[in-house]
Amino acid sequence: MMPFYQTGGFDYPVAMMLATLLGMGFGFVLERAGFARADVLVAQFHGTDMRVLKVMFTAIATTAVGIALLSGVGVMDVSKLVIPGTYLGPQIVGGLLLGAGFVISGYCPGTAVVAAGSGNLDGLYTIGGVMVGSLLFGFAYPLLDAFYQADGGLGKITFPDVLGVPWAVLALGVAVMAIGTFFLAEKLEKYYAKRAQIDPPSDSPKTRNRTLLSLGAVAAATLVTMAIPDPHVTNPPSRALASLDPIELATRIADGGDGMYLVDLRPAADCAKGSIPGAMCLPADDPDGAFLASLPPTRQLVLFGAKDVAAAPVSVSKYAGAVLKVAGGLEAFQAAVMEEPKPPTEATPESIAAFRLRAALHAHFTGATAPVSAPAPTIKPVTRAVKKGGGC
């Protein structure tokens, strides 16, 4: 089931290895397309060579058609795709700045890396400019934070959601736009090349037509998949939760908290006032925790509220990994860990070990001094029956 990483198909090291291989393949394609040369890239803005538009629009259309086809036949769960949040104002300004840098340097960040790898020094200079600009943005972020968060963010937005159309219809529309743009770009190339008294780029009409025809055919085929019920669009019932003891939770947190997502289900305002250390608060714009379903299921999802949580919210029912609850919730954790433990009244090896563990956890989470020792175990006298009579 795709996407593989979000659905637990492989772990983080494998994901990074695959990302490296895919990045190398992507760089190779960009270099073969001529994107390692600034003059080729800038020619896009002069209208004399539109290969940037052709290559990138073809890639976008292929991705849209591929997602529509795979999700239509039930191989991909689109809801688990990682999509950044939308901040219209800041992203429009950022896009304009990126475009200006593109025109001035002749490269975008990705093509600058390709150019540097191809031995072009101007690509290396562009990478240096990107690094300096990123550093300056980091220093200036406190001054820009109000603008960056001005519209509060619109969350994860996709064209199917905004337009109210299925992925298959959107993919067909994108494919048709790509085909039309391809032919329009060639006409613009000839027009502006003639004005600049240069030869237009030489293309292979046969290859172009085969590529566009294949793209359009697959896009049209995705419409057939609309008749297939989507197994991911359901309203699953709340799932029962296994309990995690507060002491066990505290021990795992003290050991680093690896292997779990700890989530406070209380309102964001209550969570901000105080919660279990290391817990995630639900965003104010996502009080139902819908984003939890998109987390990679490579860890346990541990939930808690003010008190015991009876069942997982419906919003996390699609989470593919294990889901647990903290027994007794935040109140139980505070009583077991944050309050100073009292020595056991009847000291046994088991009660002493439990007391020392609670004392150590209390000291870890509160900064208090852990007791050096605990009461010695009470040894009860053993009464033996008095033997009567003879014998050895």
MOHUSUL-V74811 format. One record per residue. N is the residue number from 1. RES is the residue in one small letter. SS is DSSP state (2 for helix, 1 for strand, 0 for the rest). BURIAL is I if it has 9 or more other C-alpha atoms within 8 Angstrom, else O. D_CENTER is the distance of its C-alpha to the mean C-alpha in Angstrom with 2 decimals. Layout:
n->N res->RES ss->SS burial->BURIAL d_center->D_CENTER
n->N res->RES ss->SS burial->BURIAL d_center->D_CENTER
This chain:
n->1 res->m ss->0 burial->O d_center->16.96
n->2 res->m ss->1 burial->I d_center->14.30
n->3 res->p ss->0 burial->I d_center->11.50
n->4 res->f ss->0 burial->I d_center->12.69
n->5 res->y ss->0 burial->I d_center->9.91
n->6 res->q ss->0 burial->I d_center->8.09
n->7 res->t ss->0 burial->I d_center->11.74
n->8 res->g ss->0 burial->I d_center->12.87
n->9 res->g ss->0 burial->O d_center->14.89
n->10 res->f ss->0 burial->O d_center->14.75
n->11 res->d ss->0 burial->I d_center->13.73
n->12 res->y ss->2 burial->O d_center->12.16
n->13 res->p ss->2 burial->O d_center->15.51
n->14 res->v ss->2 burial->O d_center->15.93
n->15 res->a ss->2 burial->I d_center->12.57
n->16 res->m ss->2 burial->O d_center->13.76
n->17 res->m ss->2 burial->O d_center->17.18
n->18 res->l ss->2 burial->O d_center->16.23
n->19 res->a ss->2 burial->O d_center->14.25
n->20 res->t ss->2 burial->O d_center->17.48
n->21 res->l ss->2 burial->O d_center->19.69
n->22 res->l ss->2 burial->O d_center->17.96
n->23 res->g ss->2 burial->O d_center->18.10
n->24 res->m ss->2 burial->O d_center->21.75
n->25 res->g ss->2 burial->O d_center->22.46
n->26 res->f ss->2 burial->O d_center->20.99
n->27 res->g ss->2 burial->I d_center->23.12
n->28 res->f ss->2 burial->I d_center->26.09
n->29 res->v ss->2 burial->O d_center->25.89
n->30 res->l ss->2 burial->I d_center->25.71
n->31 res->e ss->2 burial->I d_center->28.67
n->32 res->r ss->2 burial->O d_center->30.66
n->33 res->a ss->0 burial->O d_center->30.11
n->34 res->g ss->0 burial->O d_center->31.75
n->35 res->f ss->0 burial->I d_center->28.80
n->36 res->a ss->0 burial->I d_center->29.95
n->37 res->r ss->0 burial->I d_center->32.87
n->38 res->a ss->2 burial->I d_center->32.75
n->39 res->d ss->2 burial->O d_center->35.77
n->40 res->v ss->2 burial->I d_center->34.11
n->41 res->l ss->2 burial->I d_center->31.03
n->42 res->v ss->2 burial->I d_center->33.22
n->43 res->a ss->2 burial->I d_center->35.52
n->44 res->q ss->2 burial->I d_center->32.88
n->45 res->f ss->2 burial->O d_center->33.78
n->46 res->h ss->2 burial->O d_center->37.47
n->47 res->g ss->0 burial->I d_center->37.19
n->48 res->t ss->0 burial->I d_center->39.01
n->49 res->d ss->0 burial->I d_center->36.18
n->50 res->m ss->0 burial->I d_center->33.32
n->51 res->r ss->2 burial->O d_center->31.50
n->52 res->v ss->2 burial->I d_center->28.33
n->53 res->l ss->2 burial->I d_center->28.19
n->54 res->k ss->2 burial->I d_center->29.20
n->55 res->v ss->2 burial->I d_center->26.72
n->56 res->m ss->2 burial->O d_center->23.63
n->57 res->f ss->2 burial->I d_center->24.69
n->58 res->t ss->2 burial->I d_center->25.41
n->59 res->a ss->2 burial->O d_center->21.95
n->60 res->i ss->2 burial->O d_center->20.40
n->61 res->a ss->2 burial->I d_center->22.92
n->62 res->t ss->2 burial->I d_center->22.39
n->63 res->t ss->2 burial->O d_center->18.64
n->64 res->a ss->2 burial->I d_center->19.44
n->65 res->v ss->2 burial->I d_center->22.27
n->66 res->g ss->2 burial->O d_center->20.42
n->67 res->i ss->2 burial->I d_center->17.67
n->68 res->a ss->2 burial->I d_center->20.58
n->69 res->l ss->2 burial->I d_center->22.65
n->70 res->l ss->2 burial->I d_center->20.22
n->71 res->s ss->2 burial->I d_center->19.04
n->72 res->g ss->2 burial->I d_center->22.71
n->73 res->v ss->0 burial->I d_center->23.98
n->74 res->g ss->0 burial->I d_center->21.43
n->75 res->v ss->0 burial->I d_center->19.64
n->76 res->m ss->1 burial->I d_center->16.19
n->77 res->d ss->0 burial->I d_center->14.41
n->78 res->v ss->2 burial->O d_center->13.28
n->79 res->s ss->2 burial->O d_center->11.83
n->80 res->k ss->2 burial->I d_center->8.92
n->81 res->l ss->0 burial->I d_center->8.05
n->82 res->v ss->0 burial->O d_center->4.97
n->83 res->i ss->0 burial->O d_center->7.54
n->84 res->p ss->0 burial->O d_center->8.20
n->85 res->g ss->0 burial->I d_center->10.80
n->86 res->t ss->0 burial->I d_center->14.41
n->87 res->y ss->0 burial->I d_center->17.07
n->88 res->l ss->2 burial->O d_center->20.10
n->89 res->g ss->2 burial->I d_center->22.57
n->90 res->p ss->2 burial->I d_center->20.67
n->91 res->q ss->2 burial->I d_center->19.00
n->92 res->i ss->2 burial->O d_center->22.48
n->93 res->v ss->2 burial->O d_center->24.03
n->94 res->g ss->2 burial->O d_center->21.42
n->95 res->g ss->2 burial->O d_center->22.01
n->96 res->l ss->2 burial->O d_center->25.73
n->97 res->l ss->2 burial->O d_center->25.56
n->98 res->l ss->2 burial->I d_center->23.60
n->99 res->g ss->2 burial->O d_center->26.25
n->100 res->a ss->2 burial->O d_center->29.01
n->101 res->g ss->2 burial->I d_center->27.77
n->102 res->f ss->2 burial->I d_center->27.53
n->103 res->v ss->2 burial->I d_center->31.16
n->104 res->i ss->2 burial->O d_center->32.49
n->105 res->s ss->2 burial->I d_center->31.04
n->106 res->g ss->0 burial->I d_center->30.88
n->107 res->y ss->0 burial->I d_center->27.33
n->108 res->c ss->0 burial->I d_center->23.70
n->109 res->p ss->2 burial->I d_center->21.46
n->110 res->g ss->2 burial->O d_center->20.77
n->111 res->t ss->2 burial->I d_center->24.41
n->112 res->a ss->2 burial->I d_center->25.61
n->113 res->v ss->2 burial->I d_center->24.14
n->114 res->v ss->2 burial->I d_center->25.86
n->115 res->a ss->2 burial->I d_center->29.03
n->116 res->a ss->2 burial->I d_center->29.06
n->117 res->g ss->2 burial->O d_center->28.64
n->118 res->s ss->0 burial->O d_center->31.56
n->119 res->g ss->0 burial->O d_center->33.72
n->120 res->n ss->0 burial->I d_center->33.75
n->121 res->l ss->2 burial->O d_center->34.16
n->122 res->d ss->2 burial->I d_center->33.10
n->123 res->g ss->2 burial->I d_center->29.58
n->124 res->l ss->2 burial->I d_center->29.65
n->125 res->y ss->2 burial->O d_center->30.92
n->126 res->t ss->2 burial->I d_center->28.11
n->127 res->i ss->2 burial->I d_center->25.50
n->128 res->g ss->2 burial->O d_center->27.54
n->129 res->g ss->2 burial->O d_center->27.50
n->130 res->v ss->2 burial->I d_center->23.72
n->131 res->m ss->2 burial->O d_center->23.56
n->132 res->v ss->2 burial->O d_center->26.30
n->133 res->g ss->2 burial->O d_center->24.82
n->134 res->s ss->2 burial->O d_center->21.47
n->135 res->l ss->2 burial->O d_center->23.59
n->136 res->l ss->2 burial->O d_center->25.73
n->137 res->f ss->2 burial->O d_center->22.89
n->138 res->g ss->2 burial->O d_center->21.67
n->139 res->f ss->2 burial->O d_center->25.25
n->140 res->a ss->2 burial->O d_center->25.72
n->141 res->y ss->2 burial->O d_center->22.57
n->142 res->p ss->2 burial->O d_center->24.56
n->143 res->l ss->2 burial->O d_center->26.92
n->144 res->l ss->2 burial->O d_center->24.33
n->145 res->d ss->2 burial->O d_center->22.13
n->146 res->a ss->2 burial->O d_center->24.30
n->147 res->f ss->2 burial->O d_center->23.96
n->148 res->y ss->2 burial->I d_center->20.23
n->149 res->q ss->0 burial->I d_center->19.84
n->150 res->a ss->0 burial->O d_center->23.02
n->151 res->d ss->0 burial->O d_center->21.94
n->152 res->g ss->0 burial->O d_center->19.55
n->153 res->g ss->0 burial->I d_center->16.75
n->154 res->l ss->0 burial->I d_center->16.78
n->155 res->g ss->0 burial->O d_center->13.33
n->156 res->k ss->0 burial->O d_center->11.56
n->157 res->i ss->0 burial->I d_center->14.65
n->158 res->t ss->0 burial->O d_center->15.67
n->159 res->f ss->2 burial->O d_center->19.26
n->160 res->p ss->2 burial->I d_center->20.02
n->161 res->d ss->2 burial->O d_center->19.37
n->162 res->v ss->2 burial->O d_center->21.38
n->163 res->l ss->2 burial->O d_center->24.13
n->164 res->g ss->0 burial->O d_center->24.28
n->165 res->v ss->0 burial->O d_center->24.64
n->166 res->p ss->0 burial->O d_center->23.23
n->167 res->w ss->2 burial->I d_center->20.99
n->168 res->a ss->2 burial->I d_center->24.17
n->169 res->v ss->2 burial->I d_center->26.20
n->170 res->l ss->2 burial->I d_center->23.67
n->171 res->a ss->2 burial->I d_center->23.44
n->172 res->l ss->2 burial->I d_center->27.25
n->173 res->g ss->2 burial->O d_center->27.53
n->174 res->v ss->2 burial->I d_center->25.28
n->175 res->a ss->2 burial->I d_center->27.33
n->176 res->v ss->2 burial->I d_center->30.55
n->177 res->m ss->2 burial->O d_center->29.48
n->178 res->a ss->2 burial->I d_center->28.65
n->179 res->i ss->2 burial->I d_center->32.04
n->180 res->g ss->2 burial->O d_center->33.88
n->181 res->t ss->2 burial->I d_center->32.23
n->182 res->f ss->2 burial->I d_center->33.12
n->183 res->f ss->2 burial->O d_center->36.80
n->184 res->l ss->2 burial->O d_center->36.85
n->185 res->a ss->2 burial->I d_center->35.45
n->186 res->e ss->2 burial->I d_center->38.28
n->187 res->k ss->2 burial->O d_center->40.84
n->188 res->l ss->2 burial->I d_center->39.53
n->189 res->e ss->2 burial->I d_center->39.70
n->190 res->k ss->2 burial->I d_center->43.32
n->191 res->y ss->2 burial->O d_center->44.23
n->192 res->y ss->2 burial->I d_center->42.90
n->193 res->a ss->2 burial->I d_center->44.02
n->194 res->k ss->2 burial->I d_center->47.47
n->195 res->r ss->2 burial->O d_center->47.49
n->196 res->a ss->0 burial->O d_center->46.48
n->197 res->q ss->0 burial->O d_center->49.11
n->198 res->i ss->0 burial->O d_center->46.76
n->199 res->d ss->0 burial->O d_center->45.90
n->200 res->p ss->0 burial->I d_center->42.80
n->201 res->p ss->0 burial->O d_center->40.22
n->202 res->s ss->0 burial->O d_center->41.46
n->203 res->d ss->0 burial->O d_center->39.36
n->204 res->s ss->0 burial->O d_center->39.95
n->205 res->p ss->2 burial->O d_center->40.50
n->206 res->k ss->2 burial->O d_center->40.55
n->207 res->t ss->2 burial->O d_center->37.11
n->208 res->r ss->2 burial->I d_center->35.71
n->209 res->n ss->2 burial->O d_center->37.24
n->210 res->r ss->2 burial->O d_center->36.09
n->211 res->t ss->2 burial->O d_center->32.48
n->212 res->l ss->2 burial->I d_center->32.49
n->213 res->l ss->2 burial->O d_center->34.47
n->214 res->s ss->2 burial->O d_center->32.03
n->215 res->l ss->2 burial->I d_center->29.07
n->216 res->g ss->2 burial->I d_center->31.07
n->217 res->a ss->2 burial->O d_center->32.23
n->218 res->v ss->2 burial->I d_center->28.82
n->219 res->a ss->2 burial->I d_center->27.62
n->220 res->a ss->2 burial->I d_center->30.73
n->221 res->a ss->2 burial->I d_center->30.18
n->222 res->t ss->2 burial->I d_center->26.85
n->223 res->l ss->2 burial->I d_center->28.99
n->224 res->v ss->2 burial->O d_center->30.66
n->225 res->t ss->2 burial->I d_center->27.47
n->226 res->m ss->2 burial->I d_center->27.50
n->227 res->a ss->2 burial->O d_center->30.28
n->228 res->i ss->0 burial->O d_center->28.09
n->229 res->p ss->0 burial->O d_center->26.71
n->230 res->d ss->0 burial->O d_center->22.94
n->231 res->p ss->0 burial->O d_center->22.27
n->232 res->h ss->0 burial->O d_center->18.89
n->233 res->v ss->0 burial->O d_center->20.54
n->234 res->t ss->0 burial->O d_center->22.27
n->235 res->n ss->0 burial->O d_center->22.91
n->236 res->p ss->0 burial->O d_center->22.75
n->237 res->p ss->0 burial->O d_center->24.85
n->238 res->s ss->0 burial->I d_center->23.73
n->239 res->r ss->0 burial->O d_center->23.62
n->240 res->a ss->1 burial->O d_center->25.82
n->241 res->l ss->0 burial->I d_center->24.37
n->242 res->a ss->1 burial->O d_center->25.70
n->243 res->s ss->1 burial->O d_center->26.65
n->244 res->l ss->1 burial->I d_center->25.78
n->245 res->d ss->0 burial->O d_center->28.69
n->246 res->p ss->2 burial->I d_center->28.15
n->247 res->i ss->2 burial->I d_center->29.90
n->248 res->e ss->2 burial->O d_center->27.73
n->249 res->l ss->2 burial->I d_center->24.58
n->250 res->a ss->2 burial->I d_center->26.18
n->251 res->t ss->2 burial->I d_center->27.06
n->252 res->r ss->2 burial->I d_center->23.53
n->253 res->i ss->2 burial->I d_center->22.30
n->254 res->a ss->2 burial->I d_center->25.28
n->255 res->d ss->0 burial->O d_center->24.46
n->256 res->g ss->0 burial->O d_center->21.06
n->257 res->g ss->0 burial->I d_center->18.93
n->258 res->d ss->0 burial->O d_center->17.22
n->259 res->g ss->0 burial->O d_center->16.15
n->260 res->m ss->1 burial->I d_center->15.25
n->261 res->y ss->1 burial->I d_center->13.18
n->262 res->l ss->1 burial->I d_center->16.10
n->263 res->v ss->1 burial->I d_center->15.97
n->264 res->d ss->1 burial->I d_center->18.95
n->265 res->l ss->0 burial->I d_center->19.77
n->266 res->r ss->0 burial->I d_center->22.44
n->267 res->p ss->0 burial->I d_center->22.43
n->268 res->a ss->2 burial->I d_center->20.55
n->269 res->a ss->2 burial->O d_center->24.00
n->270 res->d ss->2 burial->O d_center->25.24
n->271 res->c ss->2 burial->I d_center->22.21
n->272 res->a ss->2 burial->O d_center->22.65
n->273 res->k ss->2 burial->O d_center->26.28
n->274 res->g ss->0 burial->O d_center->25.60
n->275 res->s ss->0 burial->I d_center->23.49
n->276 res->i ss->0 burial->O d_center->23.04
n->277 res->p ss->0 burial->O d_center->22.00
n->278 res->g ss->0 burial->O d_center->18.35
n->279 res->a ss->0 burial->I d_center->17.36
n->280 res->m ss->1 burial->O d_center->14.62
n->281 res->c ss->1 burial->I d_center->16.35
n->282 res->l ss->0 burial->I d_center->15.55
n->283 res->p ss->0 burial->O d_center->15.15
n->284 res->a ss->0 burial->O d_center->18.51
n->285 res->d ss->0 burial->O d_center->17.31
n->286 res->d ss->0 burial->I d_center->15.63
n->287 res->p ss->0 burial->I d_center->18.39
n->288 res->d ss->0 burial->O d_center->17.89
n->289 res->g ss->0 burial->I d_center->14.38
n->290 res->a ss->2 burial->I d_center->13.17
n->291 res->f ss->2 burial->O d_center->9.47
n->292 res->l ss->2 burial->I d_center->10.23
n->293 res->a ss->2 burial->I d_center->10.85
n->294 res->s ss->2 burial->I d_center->7.38
n->295 res->l ss->0 burial->I d_center->6.53
n->296 res->p ss->0 burial->I d_center->7.56
n->297 res->p ss->0 burial->I d_center->11.30
n->298 res->t ss->0 burial->O d_center->12.36
n->299 res->r ss->0 burial->I d_center->13.54
n->300 res->q ss->1 burial->I d_center->15.91
n->301 res->l ss->1 burial->I d_center->15.03
n->302 res->v ss->1 burial->I d_center->17.99
n->303 res->l ss->1 burial->I d_center->19.14
n->304 res->f ss->1 burial->I d_center->22.13
n->305 res->g ss->0 burial->I d_center->24.14
n->306 res->a ss->0 burial->O d_center->27.38
n->307 res->k ss->0 burial->I d_center->29.19
n->308 res->d ss->0 burial->I d_center->28.56
n->309 res->v ss->0 burial->I d_center->25.96
n->310 res->a ss->0 burial->O d_center->27.80
n->311 res->a ss->1 burial->O d_center->25.00
n->312 res->a ss->0 burial->I d_center->21.26
n->313 res->p ss->0 burial->O d_center->20.49
n->314 res->v ss->2 burial->I d_center->20.31
n->315 res->s ss->2 burial->I d_center->16.87
n->316 res->v ss->2 burial->I d_center->15.48
n->317 res->s ss->0 burial->I d_center->17.95
n->318 res->k ss->0 burial->O d_center->15.55
n->319 res->y ss->0 burial->I d_center->13.54
n->320 res->a ss->0 burial->O d_center->14.64
n->321 res->g ss->0 burial->I d_center->15.16
n->322 res->a ss->0 burial->I d_center->18.01
n->323 res->v ss->1 burial->I d_center->18.42
n->324 res->l ss->1 burial->I d_center->21.06
n->325 res->k ss->1 burial->I d_center->22.80
n->326 res->v ss->1 burial->I d_center->24.64
n->327 res->a ss->0 burial->I d_center->28.28
n->328 res->g ss->0 burial->I d_center->29.94
n->329 res->g ss->2 burial->I d_center->26.86
n->330 res->l ss->2 burial->I d_center->26.97
n->331 res->e ss->2 burial->I d_center->30.76
n->332 res->a ss->2 burial->I d_center->31.20
n->333 res->f ss->2 burial->I d_center->28.96
n->334 res->q ss->2 burial->I d_center->30.96
n->335 res->a ss->2 burial->O d_center->34.21
n->336 res->a ss->2 burial->I d_center->33.43
n->337 res->v ss->2 burial->I d_center->31.88
n->338 res->m ss->2 burial->I d_center->32.49
n->339 res->e ss->0 burial->O d_center->36.15
n->340 res->e ss->0 burial->O d_center->38.63
n->341 res->p ss->0 burial->I d_center->39.65
n->342 res->k ss->0 burial->O d_center->43.33
n->343 res->p ss->0 burial->O d_center->45.26
n->344 res->p ss->0 burial->I d_center->46.13
n->345 res->t ss->0 burial->O d_center->49.58
n->346 res->e ss->0 burial->O d_center->50.35
n->347 res->a ss->0 burial->I d_center->49.12
n->348 res->t ss->0 burial->O d_center->48.17
n->349 res->p ss->2 burial->O d_center->46.11
n->350 res->e ss->2 burial->O d_center->43.24
n->351 res->s ss->2 burial->I d_center->43.43
n->352 res->i ss->2 burial->I d_center->43.77
n->353 res->a ss->2 burial->O d_center->40.67
n->354 res->a ss->2 burial->O d_center->38.71
n->355 res->f ss->2 burial->I d_center->40.17
n->356 res->r ss->2 burial->I d_center->39.33
n->357 res->l ss->2 burial->O d_center->35.70
n->358 res->r ss->2 burial->I d_center->35.39
n->359 res->a ss->2 burial->I d_center->37.25
n->360 res->a ss->2 burial->I d_center->35.02
n->361 res->l ss->2 burial->I d_center->31.83
n->362 res->h ss->2 burial->I d_center->33.55
n->363 res->a ss->2 burial->I d_center->34.44
n->364 res->h ss->2 burial->I d_center->30.93
n->365 res->f ss->2 burial->O d_center->29.32
n->366 res->t ss->2 burial->O d_center->32.27
n->367 res->g ss->0 burial->O d_center->33.85
n->368 res->a ss->0 burial->O d_center->37.10
n->369 res->t ss->0 burial->O d_center->39.45
n->370 res->a ss->0 burial->O d_center->39.26
n->371 res->p ss->0 burial->O d_center->42.72
n->372 res->v ss->0 burial->O d_center->44.39
n->373 res->s ss->0 burial->O d_center->46.05
n->374 res->a ss->0 burial->I d_center->46.35
n->375 res->p ss->0 burial->O d_center->49.50
n->376 res->a ss->0 burial->O d_center->51.31
n->377 res->p ss->0 burial->I d_center->51.45
n->378 res->t ss->0 burial->O d_center->54.48
n->379 res->i ss->0 burial->O d_center->56.78
n->380 res->k ss->0 burial->O d_center->58.86
n->381 res->p ss->0 burial->O d_center->62.42
n->382 res->v ss->0 burial->O d_center->63.28
n->383 res->t ss->0 burial->O d_center->66.56
n->384 res->r ss->0 burial->O d_center->68.47
n->385 res->a ss->0 burial->O d_center->71.36
n->386 res->v ss->0 burial->O d_center->74.80
n->387 res->k ss->0 burial->O d_center->76.38
n->388 res->k ss->0 burial->O d_center->79.91
n->389 res->g ss->0 burial->O d_center->82.57
n->390 res->g ss->0 burial->O d_center->82.90
n->391 res->g ss->0 burial->O d_center->80.60
n->392 res->c ss->0 burial->O d_center->79.18
